[in-house]
Amino acid sequence: MPFRIDGLPERVTVYEVGPRDGLQNEKAVIPVEVKAEFIDRLADAGHRVIEATSFVHPKWVPQLADSGELLATLKRRPGIRYPVLVPNERGLDRALESGVDEVAVFASATETFAAKNLNRSLETQFDMFEPVIARALEAGVKVRAYVSMVFGDPWEGPTPIEQVVRVGTRLLDLGCHELSLGDTIGVGTPGHATALVEAFGDPSRLAVHFHDTYGQALANTLAALRAGVTVVDASTGGIGGCPYAESATGNLATEDLVWMLRGLGIDTGLDLGKLVATSVWLAERLGRPSPSRVVQALSKG
């Protein structure tokens, strides 16, 4: 029986990142047909947004070297969005060749992570993003923006809120339809999450992306929802993390998120039983149990 809390949305969109963010760190190469079935299972469970892959150079993320083949293999269902991550114009070229209609770019809120992840400064990263966003929009392709390290990074410590807002607002002004605020190393806490969302003023184009390094992902998500956010990134089974930040652990598990939202009477359109079954299926192929608490609890016996 759900118990609603005043001030929360009636519905939340779960932006599923498992096939991209979840699998990108896997060392053993996963067959493309397994990835395609994984995505189709997620669609069958009710997902309407599934980030399918990334057109990053294979040298940096070997697991996603099959992005073009995956999209050619994938049976795209009507009404479901299959965005892909593109790091630069070359990645955009490959994505457009594969017929995508939605892409995402990945920015940094801190100088050090911009240098380590993008080989750019906080300012010059936009020299890379501006033509990607402009060309995508000209082609009729929607663009989402991620901003990483929004609460802090391992080298600089806490990230100033005004710095995150400055980077994020610039990306929105360039034409991105949505901005995902990424707690890459999981150091955020609910008060900080609330303050960051409120600092943007209008939460209607914001999403949140929490990692559970310190066990705060669900608490932070609830705080963001109370501040007006209605889009939450999550990964099936809680798999994944950032390959360029050693202290980043798994993403918020989709099943844990859905369990909380269901208890609050918030609609997601997702079938929790099918999500759990998919995580169990995937765990068998990865050779290890799912880190999701809900998957562990519901799959026993």
C-alpha positions in Angstrom: 0.0 0.0 0.0 1.5 3.3 -1.0 1.9 6.2 1.4 2.2 9.6 -0.4 4.3 12.5 0.9 3.1 16.0 0.0 5.3 17.9 -2.5 6.3 14.9 -4.6 5.5 14.4 -8.3 2.7 12.0 -9.4 5.0 10.4 -12.0 8.7 10.0 -12.4 10.6 9.1 -15.6 13.3 6.6 -15.0 16.2 7.2 -17.5 17.8 3.8 -17.7 21.5 3.9 -18.2 22.4 0.2 -17.6 23.3 -0.7 -21.2 25.7 2.2 -21.5 26.9 3.4 -18.0 26.3 0.0 -16.4 28.2 -2.1 -18.9 31.0 0.2 -19.9 33.4 -1.0 -17.1 33.0 -4.7 -17.7 36.4 -6.2 -18.6 35.1 -9.3 -20.3 33.5 -8.5 -23.7 29.8 -9.0 -23.7 28.4 -10.4 -26.9 26.3 -7.9 -28.9 23.3 -10.2 -29.0 23.3 -10.3 -25.1 23.3 -6.4 -25.1 20.5 -6.3 -27.6 18.4 -8.8 -25.5 19.2 -6.8 -22.4 17.8 -3.6 -23.9 14.7 -5.5 -25.2 14.1 -6.9 -21.8 14.2 -3.4 -20.3 11.7 -2.2 -22.9 9.5 -5.1 -22.1 9.6 -4.1 -18.4 8.1 -0.8 -19.3 11.1 1.5 -19.8 10.5 4.4 -22.2 14.0 5.8 -22.2 17.0 3.4 -22.5 20.5 4.7 -23.1 21.7 2.1 -25.5 25.4 2.7 -25.9 28.2 5.2 -26.5 30.1 6.1 -29.7 33.3 6.7 -27.8 36.6 5.6 -29.3 37.1 1.8 -28.7 40.5 2.5 -27.2 38.9 4.3 -24.2 35.9 2.1 -23.7 36.5 -1.3 -25.4 33.2 -2.7 -24.1 31.2 -0.3 -26.3 33.3 -0.8 -29.5 30.3 -2.6 -31.0 27.9 0.4 -30.7 27.1 0.6 -34.5 26.5 -3.2 -34.7 24.3 -3.1 -31.6 22.1 -0.4 -33.0 21.8 -2.3 -36.3 20.9 -5.5 -34.3 18.5 -3.8 -31.9 14.7 -4.1 -32.5 13.6 -0.6 -31.7 10.1 -0.5 -30.3 7.7 2.3 -31.1 7.4 5.0 -28.5 10.7 4.1 -26.8 13.7 6.4 -26.9 17.2 4.9 -27.3 19.6 7.8 -26.8 23.4 7.3 -27.2 26.4 9.1 -25.7 28.7 10.9 -28.1 32.0 12.4 -26.9 32.8 14.6 -29.9 31.9 15.3 -33.6 33.4 12.0 -34.8 31.1 10.2 -32.3 28.2 12.2 -33.6 29.0 11.3 -37.2 28.9 7.6 -36.3 25.7 8.0 -34.3 24.0 9.8 -37.1 25.1 7.1 -39.5 23.3 4.6 -37.2 20.0 6.6 -37.4 19.8 7.8 -33.8 17.3 10.6 -32.9 18.7 11.5 -29.5 22.3 11.9 -28.2 24.0 13.0 -25.0 27.2 14.9 -24.3 29.3 14.5 -21.2 30.7 17.6 -19.5 32.6 18.3 -16.3 31.8 20.7 -13.5 35.5 20.7 -12.4 38.8 21.7 -13.9 40.7 18.6 -13.0 38.1 16.1 -14.2 37.7 18.1 -17.5 41.5 17.7 -18.0 41.6 14.0 -17.1 38.4 12.9 -18.8 38.2 15.3 -21.8 41.7 16.6 -22.1 40.2 20.1 -21.9 39.8 22.9 -19.4 36.5 23.8 -17.8 36.2 26.6 -20.4 37.6 24.9 -23.5 35.4 21.8 -23.1 32.7 23.9 -24.7 34.7 24.3 -27.9 34.1 20.5 -28.3 30.5 20.5 -27.3 29.2 23.5 -29.2 29.6 22.1 -32.7 28.3 18.7 -31.6 25.1 20.2 -30.2 24.6 22.6 -33.1 25.0 19.8 -35.7 22.8 17.4 -33.8 20.0 20.0 -33.5 20.4 20.9 -37.2 19.9 17.2 -38.0 16.7 17.1 -35.9 18.4 15.1 -33.1 17.7 16.0 -29.5 20.6 16.5 -27.1 20.9 15.7 -23.5 23.8 17.0 -21.4 25.5 15.3 -18.5 27.5 17.3 -16.0 29.8 15.2 -13.8 31.4 15.8 -10.4 28.5 18.2 -9.4 29.0 17.6 -5.7 32.7 17.1 -5.5 35.6 15.4 -7.2 38.6 13.4 -5.7 41.2 16.1 -6.6 39.5 19.4 -5.8 37.1 18.4 -3.0 33.6 20.0 -2.9 32.4 21.6 -6.1 31.0 25.1 -5.7 27.3 25.2 -6.5 27.6 28.3 -8.6 30.3 26.6 -10.8 27.9 23.7 -11.5 25.1 26.1 -12.3 27.3 28.1 -14.7 28.4 25.0 -16.6 24.9 23.5 -16.6 23.2 26.7 -17.7 25.6 27.1 -20.6 24.8 23.7 -21.9 21.1 24.3 -21.6 21.5 27.6 -23.4 23.3 25.8 -26.2 20.1 23.9 -26.9 20.2 20.8 -24.7 16.7 19.7 -23.8 17.7 18.1 -20.5 20.6 18.4 -18.0 21.6 15.4 -15.9 23.4 16.4 -12.7 25.9 13.6 -11.9 27.2 12.7 -8.5 30.1 10.8 -10.0 31.8 9.8 -6.8 28.7 9.6 -4.7 29.6 12.3 -2.1 26.3 14.2 -2.2 23.9 14.4 0.7 20.2 15.4 0.7 20.7 19.0 1.8 23.3 19.6 -0.8 21.1 17.9 -3.5 18.2 20.2 -2.6 20.5 23.3 -2.6 21.9 22.4 -6.0 18.5 21.8 -7.7 17.1 25.0 -6.2 20.1 27.0 -7.4 19.1 26.4 -11.0 15.7 28.0 -10.3 13.6 25.9 -12.8 13.9 22.2 -12.3 11.8 21.2 -15.3 14.8 20.5 -17.5 16.9 18.8 -14.8 17.6 15.1 -14.1 19.7 13.6 -11.4 22.3 10.8 -11.6 23.4 9.5 -8.2 26.1 6.9 -7.3 25.7 5.0 -4.1 29.3 5.2 -2.9 28.2 6.4 0.6 24.7 4.9 0.6 23.1 8.2 -0.1 21.6 7.7 -3.6 18.0 7.1 -2.6 18.0 9.8 0.0 19.5 12.2 -2.5 16.9 11.2 -5.1 14.0 11.9 -2.7 15.5 15.3 -1.9 15.7 16.1 -5.6 12.1 15.0 -6.2 10.9 17.2 -3.4 12.8 20.1 -5.1 10.9 19.5 -8.3 12.9 17.0 -10.4 10.9 14.4 -12.2 13.6 12.5 -14.2 16.0 10.1 -12.4 18.9 8.2 -14.0 19.3 4.6 -12.8 21.0 1.4 -13.8 19.4 -2.1 -13.8 20.8 -4.0 -10.8 23.0 -1.0 -9.7 25.8 -2.0 -12.1 28.3 0.5 -13.4 30.3 3.5 -12.5 32.7 5.9 -14.0 35.8 4.4 -15.6 37.8 7.7 -15.1 37.0 8.1 -11.4 38.4 5.3 -9.3 36.3 6.1 -6.2 33.0 5.9 -8.1 31.0 2.8 -7.3 27.7 1.6 -8.7 24.9 3.6 -10.0 21.6 3.9 -8.2 19.8 0.6 -8.9 16.7 0.9 -10.9 14.9 -1.7 -8.8 15.8 0.1 -5.5 14.5 3.3 -7.0 11.2 1.7 -8.2 10.6 0.0 -4.9 10.9 3.4 -3.1 8.7 5.2 -5.7 6.1 2.5 -5.6 5.9 2.8 -1.9 5.3 6.6 -2.3 2.5 6.1 -4.8 4.6 7.6 -7.6 4.0 6.1 -11.1 6.9 4.9 -13.2 5.2 2.6 -15.6 7.7 -0.1 -14.7 7.1 -3.7 -13.9 9.3 -4.5 -10.9 9.1 -8.2 -11.3 10.4 -8.0 -14.9 13.2 -5.7 -13.8 14.3 -8.1 -11.1 14.1 -11.0 -13.5 16.2 -9.0 -16.0 18.9 -8.3 -13.4 19.0 -11.9 -12.4 19.4 -12.9 -16.0 22.1 -10.3 -16.5 24.0 -11.3 -13.3 24.2 -14.8 -14.7 25.9 -13.5 -17.8 28.3 -11.2 -15.9 29.2 -14.0 -13.5 28.4 -12.2 -10.3 25.3 -11.3 -8.2 23.4 -8.0 -8.7 24.4 -5.4 -6.1 20.8 -4.2 -5.9 19.3 -4.7 -2.5 15.8 -5.2 -3.9 17.0 -7.7 -6.5 18.8 -9.6 -3.8 15.6 -9.6 -1.6 13.1 -10.5 -4.3 15.2 -13.1 -6.1 15.8 -15.3 -3.0 14.1 -18.7 -2.8 
